Amino acid sequence: MKRIVLMTLLSFCFFYIQTVTAKEIPIIDAHSQVDHQTDLENVVKLMNSAGVSKTIISGRGKISPDKIVSFAKKHPSIVIPAVRTKLPDYNENSNKYFSALKSQVTSNDYSAMGELLLYHASKGNKAPSIMVQPDDRRVEAALNACIQNNWPLIVHIEFGSIGDKYQSFMDKFEEMLSKNPDQPFVLTHIGQLNADEVTRLIEKHSNIYFITSHANPIYLSGNDGFNAKFPWVNMFNNSGDGYELKEEWKNLLVQYPEKFILGIDIVTASQWSDFYLDQIKLWKQEISKLPEDTAHKFAHKNAEKLWSIEPLN
């Protein structure tokens, strides 16, 4: 009888410690977006509801960069504004892109650079195909701005969708990494790479990092399964009792705790909803199972270090 009582107490204590740990670990969403249809105050409400301390936010669609700045100034403790790179002039390789970039960077209103689309596969009528080589002048301009301001450069490269251009594109990307060894580069969506490919890059390049956006089953089930049509990474298994991190990804998080950054990458107004809350909930669940040091680095400390954010604890 005493043994049963003791085991029950130990189980309760373990559950309590896990719950408290998960609750106390701050969350930074290192990359999400808003467009002209997004209710910005709803973004704040959702962040508060989800327990997200800060979000680095960039613009897309028809929202102006000034509106992102105004939003951040209204909520300076939780919103970190990122320079907008998703502009028609970027896609068209127009000189107006360089003027827009310079205007934002020199305003001193921003604390990050928005993601740079290097290879983006067509998403039907939702988003066009974009291919910009890593040595393109548009990339160089954004990279130089990041170097001057001590910002990481977030790059969007869908290696899983790039087909027979994979190797040539990877070679140029790695050349960029090698030429700028002191500059952090962050692959959003884990670059659609598998665990072995990620390991190779980490072991070869000390300046590579990965945001885990879109790499979960909740995202993949969104838009009535439309998202699952593309080769996004899924870091989770369905255990039958719910989702849990695959061992290969959990092992990488533990082995290289400084290399992974939590990011959700909400894109449209409709995604600022339960779609966002459910992803945060799932990540919190898995963060609570990680070793404490790994959990804190993944959830907020890596972002704090890379973007010079004041530590949350």
Salt bridges, closest charged atoms under 4 A:
GLU41 OE2 - LYS74 NZ 3.32
GLU41 OE2 - HIS75 NE2 3.11
ASP109 OD1 - LYS73 NZ 3.66
GLU115 OE2 - HIS31 NE2 3.28
GLU115 OE2 - LYS86 NZ 2.78
GLU115 OE1 - HIS156 ND1 3.15
ASP135 OD2 - LYS172 NZ 3.64
ASP136 OD1 - ARG138 NE 2.86
GLU158 OE2 - LYS123 NZ 2.90
GLU158 OE2 - HIS156 NE2 2.66
GLU174 OE2 - ARG200 NH2 2.62
GLU174 OE1 - LYS204 NZ 3.34
GLU174 OE1 - HIS205 NE2 2.65
GLU175 OE2 - LYS179 NZ 3.09
ASP265 OD1 - HIS31 NE2 3.30
ASP265 OD2 - HIS189 NE2 3.26
ASP265 OD2 - HIS214 NE2 3.60
GLU286 OE2 - LYS289 NZ 2.99
GLU292 OE2 - HIS296 NE2 3.92
ASP293 OD2 - LYS297 NZ 3.46
GLU304 OE2 - HIS300 ND1 2.74
